[in-house]
Amino acid sequence: MPQDRSWTREDSSEVIGWPGSRSGHGWTEWRSGSWDARSLAALVIVLLVSTLVMIVYHNRFWAPADEGTYAHVAERILQGQVLHRDVQDAHAGNIDFVNAAAFRLFGLRMVSMRYPLALLTVIQAGLIFFALKPGGVATALIGGLVLTSLSFVQYLNPTANWYCLFLAVATIAWLAWNPTGLRWPHIVTGFLVGTTFLFRQLSGVFLASGVLVYLLLQSPRPGAGSGRWLARAVLAVIAIGNAWYILRTTDPVGWLLFGVWPVAVVLWACARTRRSDREVLALLRDLLLGGLISAAPLLAYYVAHGAVGDWWRDSFGTAMSFPTLGFMKRPGYLMLGILAWRGFHSGDLARIINAGLYTCLLLIAALLGVLLFRALVRRSRWSVHPLPVIATFYALVSLHYQLPIYLFYTVGLSSAAVLFLGVESTPGTRRITLAVFAAIAGVALYYQAAMPMNRYLQGTVAGEGRFPVTPLPSPVAGIYVDAADARLYQSLIQLIDRETQPGDTIFVLPTNAELYFLGRRANPFRFYNTALGIRSTAELDSVLQVIRCHPPRLVFYDSTDKYNTPASVRIAGTLARQYQQLAAVPPFEVFKANRALSVVNENHGCPQ
């Protein structure tokens, strides 16, 4: 049994590949791997606490533009419109069909899109418990609770990122279990990675990177053949791709906190891998086949509706334009660190506690990188395991947009991986580590979970608390929001009801698709965000023609929105020609179509 033998640095043939990974017994051969009443009680606690957290929080908070976008696209799919042909989205499709299915199953309300994620949050807590269980019951208990406290509850929104986190955890659990009874186990791995990609492309790429590095670090099978060039070539491509992304999208603070560690790990793997070319070919074949199986339903849908080209342009062309938007390059994590530093000197206990929280959250991915690289160099038996390896690469998701929410998309998984690697530390160090992470989970849940977006960055780091208790005044909402948001959207919905009729269209620019959904009025355009939907002169001219010839009854314009581009500013500048400006509902300027001018326009140069 692996736990009965001496593990030394010279024992590299067994260290590259975690204990039990080739034996077929999986977790059962790890120390503390046996199940007893204490283990079962800890698992029940994790599942019960996670369930209670979801019951209390699932219908609190909202991020209007994000939640409105998902609801708007999902509803249009239910109305029979073809995704990417009739309605644009930068995602590949999975998230939109899941949200549409949630509407179909649970009713046309925003809260319906949260029900699947509430369930998955509980399941992923159990999966991470299983992954951490070999390191001890206490480690698994704290790890499960930390993941629940640092994930969906921090940003209760049906974003694709939460589905990707669940799939990353499921992939880790699958690889850790590693059932040898299956003939092609990595077809399942490829299916999970492919499904992740089809929820959110960038997350799928980072998950695939971590999976490949982990698999190429494993020990070669007996009689696997010679040749190591293909493995090194694959790892070199991963290293170059990750380095290119890091240099292109982030600043030196992001490099240090998240970026350098995956590159260091993959370079170490490139030097140390012993997987043969034949093994790598078989591995790539199985992963690719699994990915194709995951993509088959979506591809069949797009082929059947003649929308393959539209899907490709939206999912890759439009999606890749996100990093070029100016606001994406702001050094947010540096500002988080500065605000945390100020909090330590504030003299206010809550601010000091939250300053400590965000300091820890910012440093966890770097700590994981350091611990993993040290474990690999020392050839620790805990190093080549899917949890720390994949979590190190998956942490790159947080570099896409430097905001607290993007930190929460990965920090729970990184925390679990740090706990996993801490198993080999001294008992005293382990107890301190568990206490620190338990405190992080508690503070994050108490001060940060479900708090409104209008706290802004300074209020978020300070831990200002205003738990949402006011229902959003719409029959298609079902969620509780901050009182100021409730008043704003009540005014907007009443304005739409007063100035329009069912069947009229409204236009919101540059974004804020929640007004289409809550106002129960149609969007006259394929897109929901002008920054993504108007990327050429021809597209702008088409929008201007619709406004001139078939003007939406109301137009809402937020001149302060970060998604404003020259195209949206030009559109707003043309509104005075045929619209009457109504009283503003800050932050929106509101314009009502002048029907007399519309009739004139329809008779002069507009297609009949």
HUMOHU-V5351 format. One record per backbone hydrogen bond with DSSP energy under -1.0 kcal/mol. NH is the residue of the N-H (numbers start at 0). CO is the residue of the C=O. Records with the same first field share a line. If there is no record, write none. Layout:
NH: CO  CO
This chain:
3: 0
4: 1
10: 7
11: 9
13: 10
14: 10
15: 11
16: 14
20: 17
23: 19
25: 19
27: 24
28: 25
29: 26
32: 29
39: 35
40: 36
41: 37
42: 38
43: 39
44: 40
45: 41
46: 42
47: 43
48: 44
49: 45
50: 46
51: 47
52: 48
53: 49
54: 50
55: 51
56: 52
57: 53
59: 56
60: 479
66: 62
67: 63
68: 64
69: 65
70: 66
71: 67
72: 68
73: 69
74: 70
75: 71
76: 72
77: 73
78: 74
79: 76
80: 75
83: 86
85: 81
86: 81
87: 525
93: 197
96: 92
97: 93
98: 94
99: 95
100: 96
101: 97
102: 98
103: 99
104: 100
105: 101
106: 102
108: 106
109: 475
110: 476
111: 108
112: 109
113: 110
117: 113
118: 114
119: 115
120: 116
121: 117
122: 118
123: 119
124: 120
125: 121
126: 122
127: 123
128: 124
129: 125
130: 126
131: 127
132: 128
134: 131
135: 132
139: 135
140: 136
141: 137
142: 138
143: 139
144: 140
145: 141
146: 142
147: 143
148: 144
149: 145
153: 150
154: 151
156: 154
158: 156
163: 159
164: 160
165: 161
166: 162
167: 163
168: 164
169: 165
170: 166
171: 167
172: 168
173: 169
174: 170
175: 171
176: 172
177: 173
186: 183
188: 184
189: 185
190: 186
191: 187
192: 188
193: 189
194: 190
195: 191
196: 192
197: 193
198: 195
199: 195
203: 199
204: 200
205: 201
206: 202
207: 203
208: 204
209: 205
210: 206
211: 207
212: 208
213: 209
214: 210
215: 211
223: 220
231: 227
232: 228
233: 229
234: 230
235: 231
236: 232
237: 233
238: 234
239: 235
240: 236
241: 237
242: 238
243: 239
244: 240
245: 241
246: 242
247: 243
248: 244
249: 245
254: 250
255: 251
256: 252
257: 253
258: 253
259: 254
263: 259
264: 260
265: 261
266: 262
267: 263
268: 264
269: 265
270: 266
271: 267
272: 268
276: 226
279: 275
280: 276
281: 277
282: 278
283: 279
284: 280
285: 281
286: 282
287: 283
288: 284
289: 285
290: 286
291: 287
292: 288
293: 289
294: 290
295: 291
298: 294
299: 295
300: 296
301: 297
302: 298
303: 299
304: 300
305: 302
306: 301
310: 306
311: 307
312: 308
313: 309
314: 310
315: 311
316: 311
317: 312
318: 313
319: 315
320: 317
321: 318
323: 320
324: 321
327: 324
328: 325
329: 326
331: 329
334: 330
335: 331
336: 332
337: 333
338: 334
339: 335
340: 336
341: 337
342: 338
343: 339
345: 342
351: 347
352: 348
353: 349
354: 350
355: 351
356: 352
357: 353
358: 354
359: 355
360: 356
361: 357
362: 358
363: 359
366: 362
367: 363
368: 364
369: 365
370: 366
371: 367
372: 368
373: 369
374: 370
375: 371
376: 372
377: 373
379: 374
382: 379
384: 382
388: 384
389: 385
390: 386
391: 387
392: 388
393: 389
394: 390
395: 392
396: 393
397: 394
398: 395
399: 396
402: 400
406: 402
407: 403
408: 404
409: 406
410: 406
413: 409
414: 410
415: 411
416: 412
417: 413
418: 414
419: 415
420: 416
421: 417
422: 419
424: 421
429: 425
430: 426
431: 427
432: 428
433: 429
434: 430
435: 431
436: 432
437: 433
438: 434
439: 435
440: 436
441: 437
442: 438
443: 439
444: 440
445: 441
446: 442
447: 443
448: 443
449: 152
450: 447
454: 451
455: 452
458: 454
459: 455
460: 456
461: 457
463: 458
469: 480
471: 478
473: 471
476: 473
479: 58
480: 469
485: 481
486: 482
487: 483
488: 484
489: 485
490: 486
491: 487
492: 488
493: 489
494: 490
495: 491
496: 492
497: 493
498: 494
499: 495
503: 500
505: 521
506: 553
508: 555
514: 511
516: 512
517: 513
518: 514
520: 515
521: 503
529: 509
532: 528
533: 529
539: 535
540: 536
541: 537
542: 538
543: 539
544: 540
545: 541
546: 542
547: 543
548: 544
549: 545
552: 504
554: 590
555: 506
556: 588
557: 508
560: 557
563: 560
568: 564
569: 565
570: 566
571: 567
572: 568
573: 570
576: 573
577: 574
578: 574
579: 591
581: 589
584: 587
587: 584
588: 556
590: 554
591: 579
592: 552
593: 577
597: 593
598: 594
599: 595
600: 596
601: 597
602: 598
603: 600
